[in-house]
Amino acid sequence: MKAMNEKFTGLVKLAWRPVAGLIGLVVLVLWSSGAWDTKTGPGKVESLPGVPLPEGATTLVAKASLTASPIEVVGSVVPEAPVNLSARLPATIQSMRVAAGDGVTNGQVLATLDDRDIREQLAAVESQFRQAETEYNRTLGLFQKGAATDQMRVAALSGFESARARLQQVRVMLSYALVVSPMDGLVTDRRMQAGDLAGPGQLLMTVYDPLRMRVEIPVPVRLLPRFALGQALDVSLDGVAGTVRGTVREIVAEVDPLSRTRKVKLQLDMGAARILPGTYARVVVEGDSHPAVRVPAAAIVRIGQQEFIQVVSEGRVIRRVVRTGVAQGDQVEVLSGLADGDVILPEPVKED
């Protein structure tokens, strides 16, 4: 009997071990899953936006006011009185003595044309002139002696004057073989080279005075009231430090049907400066008045292509997307994203 009891006890001990292990595993799984934790019912968990407002941070109330934003109109510099030098007779260019960009003086020879044909004509015309002069003098002597009629004298005089006019004409044509500068200035837009055949009226080059320049600006019709004849304006030029004074000299009385603009011409007070034609020019005028919110430029945070501003609401700093416009000094206009009365941080704080 004792042996049976010991055997039964051994079996119980042997069976209890896996059962105890299984129970322990179940308890571990239930504990890990939070079976005995306090449950929270379904609902919304409150999450405050932004970050807390730092203690002592400076705030600013945005105010809307009527303002006239500056508007930039652009144009180009052109010579005030350029001179196009063209060939006046059909001839081969014998020499081209200047290049584009060279400085020239009044009366300087810039190019020469082949004048051999004209010189041959001149020699023939001079011979005809001398013959007509001799004939006129002979006839005049005979007329004074009564040996020639007045009709003969008039005919000889007519032939003499015709020969003299023809001589002057050929001499003028010969002068056209020399292309000279009509002013002190610079050469630009040289079109031909030595050896080229030039025809009458064909452009050879252009000469302009670099100290007499103007700006031509296509101005939208709605902005024309900002310009008046004789008005002085500041003009910004590429490559020139500061601004140059410009005076409105002409407002073209024609509207471009495509751009709806009218051309305004401003004469530049260049002083001793030299500006190349085609230089980019900008003039800033006052735009129409409109309500706008302006904030310190330092309040704008730029991340990539986006602009943000930090708005204060209920003690929290919230980042808000905005779109800015024209900056004036240390102030910048906010076109959207900010309203009158919003409280902002003029100096952005770090957001964790």
SULLINMO-V138316 format. One record per helix or strand of 2 or more residues. SS is the DSSP state (~ for helix, > for strand). FROM is the first residue (numbers start at 0). LEN is the number of residues. If there is no record, write none. Layout:
SS:FROM:LEN
SS:FROM:LEN
//
This chain:
~:1:31
>:50:2
>:59:2
>:63:16
>:82:4
>:90:6
>:102:2
>:108:5
~:115:30
~:149:26
>:177:3
>:184:4
>:196:2
>:202:6
>:212:8
~:220:6
>:231:6
>:242:9
>:260:8
>:279:17
~:296:3
>:299:4
>:305:8
>:315:13
>:330:6
>:342:2
//
